[in-house]
C-alpha cells in the first residue's frame, strides 16, 4: 500500500480518531483483517464475524506493529472509528486506486474467473509491475484488500469480481473502476440464487456497463449471453473465442496426450502457437481472454503465446495434477464445481487417462454435489453422471447425500449397471474404497463444490503416496 497518514485515512473514510496520539503517523504496510497478519506499518480492519469479533484482537494487532485499527467503536488502542468497516475499506481502496492511476482489469463470469485472472497476471507481470487477486478473494472485502496491496510502481491491477445477485458487481466496480472489463461466460453456477441465466447475465453485464468510453469490453464470442452484452457498454468491444468472427481466436484446438490444451492463437497483429501447462480444453477460452487483455496493453503476440505456454496454476485445488511414486495420478479440482466445469474436468480426465492406457491405467471420477443449482439440481447432476458413462470413465464414485445419489443414478440410467459407478456416504468412505482398489497407472479426478470438502479425499490419497497413509479424510 502507498504511504498515507492516519489523518489522510481519517478524511477518506470519515473516521473519528480515538486514542491516537499522532495523526501524522504513517500507514506504510498492508491492510489486514487477521490480527495474526499485522506487521509494522500495517492497518488492522476489525470485522465482527460469526465466530470471532476482530475488535477483540485490536490490541494484539497493534502490539504486533499495526499503526491503528479501523473499527466501529473505541478499542483502547489507536483507532479510526467508522459506522461501517466494510464501506470504509472500500472508500480507502477507491482513493488509493484513483491516486495511483493504475490500469484496472476486472474479470467476471460463471466459471474460470480465478484461472483466467491467474493467466492475465502472469502475462502482465512480463510488461510492468502487476497486483492481482489472491485465490478467489473477489467479494466486498477481498477486492478492496487486493486493491490496497498496490504500491507506487503498480501499473496493472487485475481483479476478479464475483456476484451473488444483481447489483453486486456494480458495487465492486464503484470501488475500483475498471478500464478493461472481461466477461468469460454465463453458465449454471449459482443459478439457484439468481433464478435463471437471464438474471446471471444481467448481473455479470454490470461490469461492461461500468466501463468508460475509452475503456475496452472483452467479451466471449462463443457465449450468446455474453455477446449480447456489447449493447450494454459505451466502451470499445473486443471479442474472443473459437468463432470465426472473434477478434482473438483459437484454431486447431486439441489436447495433447497428457490432457494439456494446444492451439494456434490468432490476433489482429499476428499468430502464435500455444501448448499450455494447464490441464483441460476449457483453459483455451481462459487463455484467449488473457491474450485479449495482454494484446490491448501492448504485448506482442509472440510474447503472449510464449507466456501462455509457460503459465502455471497459481491457485490451489484447481486441476492440480500430482503423480504419486507408485504411478497413481491425483487430479485435485476440489475447489468448486458447476455443470460446465464438471464436464470440462471429466473430458480432461479422459484425455489424461488415454495417455496412461498403455500402462493399464483406469480413470476414476470422484464427484460430489454441485451446489446452488436450485430447480436445475436434479437435471444437472443426472446429466453429469450420464456424461461420465458416455466418456467411458472407468469408475464413477459419487460422494455424499441426495445430489451424489442423483449423479450415480444418471450413470446407472445411461447404462452403468455393474461396478462402473458407486455411491458412498462421505469422504472417508471414498478414501477407503480407493485405497483398496487403486493401482499404478490410474488417474483420479476429485471434484465437487467447495462446501463438500472433497479436497480431503485428494489430501489423503496424496499422503498415501508419500508413506503417510494414516492421514484420514476428515
C-alpha positions in Angstrom: 0.0 0.0 0.0 1.1 3.5 -0.7 2.0 5.5 2.5 -0.8 7.5 4.0 -1.0 9.3 7.3 -3.8 8.5 9.7 -5.1 12.0 9.2 -5.4 11.3 5.4 -7.1 7.9 6.0 -9.5 9.5 8.5 -10.5 12.1 5.9 -11.0 9.4 3.3 -13.1 7.0 5.4 -14.9 9.6 7.5 -13.4 8.2 10.7 -13.3 9.7 14.2 -9.8 9.3 15.8 -9.8 7.5 19.1 -6.7 7.1 21.3 -4.4 8.3 18.5 -1.5 10.3 19.9 -0.2 11.4 16.4 -2.4 11.7 13.4 0.7 12.2 11.3 1.7 8.6 11.9 2.1 6.8 8.6 0.5 3.6 7.4 3.0 2.0 5.1 2.3 -1.7 5.3 -0.7 -3.8 4.2 -4.3 -3.5 5.3 -5.2 -6.8 7.1 -8.3 -8.3 8.6 -6.5 -11.0 10.6 -4.6 -9.7 13.6 -2.0 -12.5 13.1 -1.0 -10.9 9.8 -0.4 -7.5 11.3 3.1 -6.2 10.7 5.0 -2.9 11.3 3.2 -0.1 9.5 0.0 -2.0 8.8 -3.6 -1.1 9.3 -5.9 -3.6 11.0 -9.6 -3.6 9.9 -11.7 -5.1 12.6 -14.7 -7.1 11.4 -17.3 -8.8 13.6 -17.8 -12.3 12.2 -19.9 -15.3 13.1 -17.2 -16.9 15.1 -15.0 -14.0 16.3 -15.0 -10.3 16.6 -12.0 -8.5 15.3 -12.4 -5.8 17.8 -11.3 -8.2 20.5 -7.9 -8.6 18.8 -7.2 -4.9 18.2 -4.6 -4.7 21.0 -2.8 -7.8 19.6 -2.6 -6.3 16.1 -1.2 -3.0 17.5 1.3 -4.9 19.6 2.4 -6.7 16.5 3.0 -3.4 14.7 -0.3 -2.1 13.3 -0.3 1.7 13.3 -4.0 1.8 14.0 -7.3 -0.1 13.8 -10.3 0.6 11.6 -13.2 -0.1 13.9 -16.8 0.6 14.7 -16.1 1.5 18.4 -13.1 2.6 20.5 -10.9 -0.4 21.3 -8.4 1.1 23.8 -5.6 1.4 21.2 -5.2 3.9 18.3 -8.3 3.6 16.1 -10.3 5.3 13.4 -14.0 4.8 14.4 -16.4 4.4 11.4 -20.0 3.4 11.1 -19.2 0.5 8.7 -15.8 -1.0 8.3 -16.6 -2.7 5.0 -17.7 0.6 3.5 -14.7 2.4 4.9 -12.4 -0.3 3.4 -14.0 0.3 0.0 -13.6 4.0 0.2 -10.0 3.7 1.1 -9.4 1.3 -1.8 -11.0 3.7 -4.3 -9.0 6.6 -3.1 -5.7 4.7 -3.4 -6.6 3.4 -6.9 -7.5 6.9 -8.0 -4.3 8.3 -6.6 -2.2 5.7 -8.3 -3.8 6.0 -11.8 -3.2 2.3 -12.3 -5.0 0.4 -15.1 -7.7 -1.8 -13.5 -8.5 -5.0 -15.3 -11.7 -6.6 -14.0 -12.9 -10.1 -14.8 -16.2 -11.9 -14.1 -18.1 -15.0 -15.3 -19.8 -18.1 -14.1 -16.7 -20.3 -14.4 -13.0 -19.8 -15.0 -12.6 -16.4 -13.2 -9.7 -17.4 -11.0 -7.8 -19.4 -13.6 -8.2 -16.6 -16.2 -7.2 -14.0 -13.6 -4.0 -16.0 -12.9 -3.2 -16.2 -16.6 -3.7 -12.5 -17.1 -1.5 -11.8 -14.1 1.3 -14.0 -15.4 1.2 -12.2 -18.8 1.0 -8.7 -17.5 3.9 -9.1 -15.0 6.1 -9.5 -18.0 5.1 -6.0 -19.1 5.0 -4.0 -15.8 4.5 -4.4 -12.1 1.1 -6.0 -11.5 -1.0 -6.8 -8.5 -3.8 -9.4 -8.7 -6.5 -11.1 -6.6 -5.0 -13.9 -4.5 -7.1 -17.0 -4.8 -10.8 -16.2 -5.1 -11.0 -13.1 -2.8 -13.5 -11.5 -5.1 -16.1 -10.0 -2.8 -16.8 -6.8 -1.0 -13.9 -7.4 1.4 -11.5 -9.3 -0.7 -11.5 -6.9 -3.6 -10.5 -3.7 -1.7 -7.9 -5.7 0.3 -6.3 -6.7 -3.1 -6.5 -3.1 -4.4 -4.8 -1.8 -1.2 -1.8 -4.1 -2.0 -1.0 -1.8 -4.9 2.2 0.3 -4.5 3.5 3.4 -6.2 5.0 1.4 -9.1 2.0 -0.8 -9.7 0.8 -0.3 -13.3 -1.8 -3.1 -13.6 -4.4 -4.2 -11.1 -6.1 -7.4 -12.0 -9.3 -8.0 -10.1 -11.7 -10.9 -10.0 -15.3 -9.9 -9.4 -17.9 -12.3 -8.0 -21.6 -11.8 -7.6 -24.3 -13.4 -5.6 -27.0 -11.3 -7.1 -27.9 -8.3 -9.2 -26.1 -5.1 -8.0 -23.0 -6.8 -6.5 -20.7 -6.2 -9.4 -22.0 -2.7 -9.8 -20.9 -2.1 -6.2 -17.5 -3.6 -6.8 -16.8 -1.5 -9.9 -17.7 1.5 -7.9 -14.8 0.7 -5.6 -12.2 0.1 -8.3 -13.5 1.5 -11.6 -12.1 -0.7 -14.4 -10.8 0.4 -17.8 -10.7 -3.1 -19.1 -13.6 -5.5 -18.3 -13.7 -9.2 -19.2 -16.8 -11.3 -19.2 -16.0 -15.0 -19.6 -19.3 -16.8 -19.7 -22.8 -17.1 -18.3 -23.4 -20.6 -17.0 -25.2 -22.5 -14.3 -23.1 -21.6 -11.3 -25.3 -20.1 -8.6 -28.4 -20.4 -10.8 -30.4 -21.3 -7.8 -29.6 -18.0 -6.2 -30.1 -15.9 -9.3 -33.2 -17.6 -10.6 -32.1 -18.2 -14.2 -29.4 -17.5 -16.8 -31.0 -14.2 -17.8 -30.6 -12.9 -14.3 -27.0 -14.1 -14.2 -26.3 -12.3 -17.5 -27.9 -9.2 -16.0 -25.6 -9.3 -13.0 -22.4 -10.1 -15.0 -23.2 -7.4 -17.5 -22.9 -4.7 -14.8 -19.2 -4.9 -15.4 -19.3 -3.7 -19.0 -21.9 -1.0 -18.1 -19.2 0.4 -15.7 -16.6 0.9 -18.4 -15.7 4.4 -19.6 -15.9 5.4 -23.3 -12.1 4.9 -23.6 -12.3 1.5 -22.0 -12.4 -2.0 -23.5 -15.0 -4.6 -23.0 -13.6 -8.1 -23.8 -16.4 -10.5 -24.5 -16.8 -14.2 -25.2 -18.0 -14.6 -28.8 -18.9 -18.2 -28.1 -21.5 -17.4 -25.5 -24.6 -15.7 -26.7 -25.5 -14.2 -23.4 -22.0 -12.6 -23.2 -22.1 -11.5 -26.9 -25.3 -9.6 -26.3 -23.6 -7.5 -23.6 -22.0 -5.5 -26.4 -25.1 -3.4 -26.5 -24.8 -2.5 -22.8 -21.4 -0.7 -22.9 -20.1 2.5 -24.3 -16.6 1.1 -24.4 -14.9 -0.4 -27.4 -15.7 -4.2 -27.7 -13.1 -6.9 -28.4 -14.3 -10.5 -28.7 -12.5 -13.8 -28.1 -13.4 -17.4 -28.8 -13.3 -20.1 -31.4 -16.0 -18.4 -33.5 -14.6 -17.3 -36.9 -15.6 -13.7 -36.3 -13.8 -13.4 -32.9 -11.1 -10.8 -32.8 -8.9 -13.1 -30.7 -9.5 -16.7 -31.6 -8.1 -20.2 -31.4 -7.8 -22.6 -34.3 -6.6 -26.2 -34.4 -7.6 -26.7 -30.8 -6.6 -30.1 -29.4 -5.5 -31.9 -26.3 -2.0 -33.4 -26.0 -1.7 -37.0 -25.0 -1.5 -35.9 -21.3 -4.6 -33.7 -21.4 -3.0 -30.3 -22.0 -4.6 -27.9 -24.5 -2.7 -26.8 -27.6 -3.9 -24.3 -30.3 -2.9 -21.6 -32.7 -3.6 -18.2 -31.3 -4.8 -15.6 -33.9 -4.8 -11.9 -33.2 -5.2 -8.8 -35.4 -1.4 -8.4 -35.2 -0.4 -12.0 -35.9 -0.4 -15.6 -34.8 1.4 -17.9 -32.4 1.4 -21.5 -31.3 0.4 -22.3 -27.7 0.8 -25.5 -25.8 -0.3 -24.9 -22.2 1.0 -26.5 -19.0 -2.5 -26.4 -17.5 -4.9 -29.3 -18.0 -8.2 -29.4 -19.8 -9.6 -27.9 -23.0 -11.7 -25.4 -21.0 -8.4 -23.4 -20.5 -8.4 -22.5 -24.2 -11.2 -20.0 -23.6 -9.5 -18.7 -20.5 -6.2 -18.3 -22.4 -7.9 -16.4 -25.2 -9.4 -13.9 -22.7 -6.0 -13.4 -21.2 -4.4 -12.9 -24.6 -7.0 -10.3 -25.4 -6.1 -8.3 -22.3 -2.4 -8.6 -22.9 -2.8 -7.6 -26.6 -4.8 -4.5 -25.5 -2.0 -3.5 -23.2 0.6 -3.7 -25.9 2.1 -7.2 -25.5 3.3 -8.7 -28.8 1.6 -11.9 -30.0 4.8 -14.0 -29.9 5.4 -13.0 -26.3 1.7 -13.7 -25.4 2.0 -17.2 -26.9 5.2 -17.9 -25.1 3.8 -16.6 -21.8 0.6 -18.7 -22.2 2.8 -21.8 -22.9 4.8 -21.2 -19.7 2.0 -20.2 -17.4 1.3 -22.3 -14.3 -1.7 -22.7 -12.0 -1.3 -20.1 -9.2 -4.4 -21.1 -7.1 -4.9 -24.2 -5.0 -7.2 -27.2 -5.8 -7.8 -26.2 -9.5 -6.8 -29.2 -11.7 -3.7 -29.7 -9.5 -2.1 -32.8 -11.0 0.3 -34.9 -8.9 1.7 -38.3 -9.7 2.4 -40.5 -6.7 5.6 -42.5 -6.5 3.6 -45.6 -7.2 2.3 -44.3 -10.5 -1.2 -43.2 -9.4 -2.1 -39.7 -10.6 -4.3 -37.5 -8.4 -6.1 -34.5 -10.1 -7.3 -32.2 -7.3 -10.0 -30.0 -8.7 -12.0 -29.8 -5.5 -12.1 -26.0 -5.0 -15.5 -25.7 -6.7 -17.9 -27.2 -9.2 -20.7 -26.3 -11.6 -22.1 -28.2 -14.6 -19.8 -26.5 -17.1 -16.6 -27.0 -15.1 -17.6 -30.6 -14.2 -18.0 -31.5 -17.9 -14.6 -29.9 -18.7 -12.9 -31.7 -15.9 -14.3 -35.1 -17.0 -13.1 -34.6 -20.5 -9.6 -33.7 -19.2 -9.6 -36.8 -17.0 -10.4 -39.0 -20.0 -7.7 -37.3 -22.1 -5.1 -37.9 -19.3 -6.3 -41.5 -18.9 -5.8 -42.1 -22.6 -2.1 -41.3 -22.2 -1.8 -43.9 -19.4 -3.9 -46.6 -21.0 -0.9 -48.4 -22.2 0.2 -48.8 -18.6 -3.0 -50.4 -17.7 -4.4 -47.3 -16.0 -8.0 -46.5 -15.4 -9.9 -43.3 -14.9 -11.7 -42.5 -11.6 -14.2 -39.7 -11.2 -14.7 -38.9 -7.5 -17.5 -36.4 -7.7 -19.8 -34.7 -5.2 -22.6 -32.1 -5.1 -22.7 -29.1 -7.3 -24.3 -26.5 -5.0 -26.7 -23.7 -5.6 -28.4 -25.1 -8.8 -31.9 -24.6 -7.5 -34.5 -26.3 -9.7 -31.8 -27.4 -12.1 -30.0 -29.6 -9.5 -31.6 -33.0 -10.3 -31.3 -32.5 -14.1 -27.7 -31.3 -13.9 -26.4 -34.0 -11.6 -28.1 -36.6 -13.6 -26.5 -35.2 -16.8 -23.0 -35.3 -15.3 -23.5 -38.9 -14.3 -24.6 -39.8 -17.8 -21.6 -37.9 -19.3 -19.2 -39.9 -17.2 -20.6 -43.1 -18.8 -20.6 -41.6 -22.3 -16.9 -40.6 -21.9 -16.1 -44.1 -20.8 -14.8 -43.1 -17.4 -13.7 -46.3 -15.8 -15.4 -45.7 -12.5 -17.6 -43.0 -11.0 -17.5 -42.6 -7.2 -20.4 -40.3 -6.2 -19.8 -38.9 -2.7 -22.4 -37.5 -0.3 -26.1 -37.3 0.0 -29.0 -36.7 -2.3 -27.2 -34.9 -5.1 -24.5 -37.6 -5.2 -27.2 -40.2 -5.5 -28.5 -38.3 -8.5 -25.0 -38.5 -10.1 -24.9 -42.2 -9.6 -28.5 -42.7 -10.8 -27.6 -40.7 -14.0 -24.7 -43.1 -14.6 -27.0 -46.1 -14.0 -29.7 -44.9 -16.3 -27.0 -44.4 -19.0 -26.0 -48.0 -18.8 -23.6 -48.2 -15.9 -25.1 -51.3 -14.3 -22.1 -53.1 -12.9 -19.1 -51.8 -10.9 -18.6 -48.8 -13.1 -20.4 -46.5 -10.6 -20.9 -46.5 -6.9 -22.5 -44.1 -4.3 -20.7 -43.7 -1.0 -21.8 -41.7 2.0 -18.8 -39.5 2.7 -15.2 -38.6 2.0 -13.8 -41.3 4.3 -15.8 -44.0 2.6 -14.4 -42.8 -0.7 -10.9 -42.9 0.6 -11.4 -46.4 2.0 -12.7 -47.6 -1.4 -9.9 -46.0 -3.4 -7.2 -47.3 -1.1 -8.4 -50.8 -1.7 -8.7 -50.6 -5.5 -6.2 -48.1 -6.9 -3.3 -49.5 -8.9 -0.3 -48.0 -10.8 -1.3 -46.0 -13.9 -4.7 -45.0 -12.5 -5.8 -41.3 -12.8 -8.2 -40.0 -10.1 -10.2 -36.8 -10.5 -11.6 -35.3 -7.3 -14.2 -32.6 -7.8 -17.2 -31.0 -6.1 -18.5 -27.7 -4.8 -16.2 -26.2 -2.1 -18.8 -26.9 0.7 -18.5 -30.6 0.2 -14.8 -30.6 1.2 -13.6 -33.3 -1.2 -10.1 -31.8 -1.1 -9.8 -34.1 2.0 -10.0 -37.1 -0.4 -7.2 -35.8 -2.5 -5.1 -35.0 0.5 -5.5 -38.4 2.0 -4.6 -40.1 -1.3 -1.6 -38.0 -1.8 -0.5 -38.7 1.8 -0.7 -42.4 0.9 1.7 -41.8 -1.9 4.3 -40.3 0.5 4.1 -43.1 3.0 1.8 -41.1 5.3 -1.3 -43.2 4.7 -2.7 -42.8 8.2 -3.8 -39.3 7.3 -7.6 -39.6 7.2 -10.1 -37.7 5.0 -11.6 -35.7 7.8 
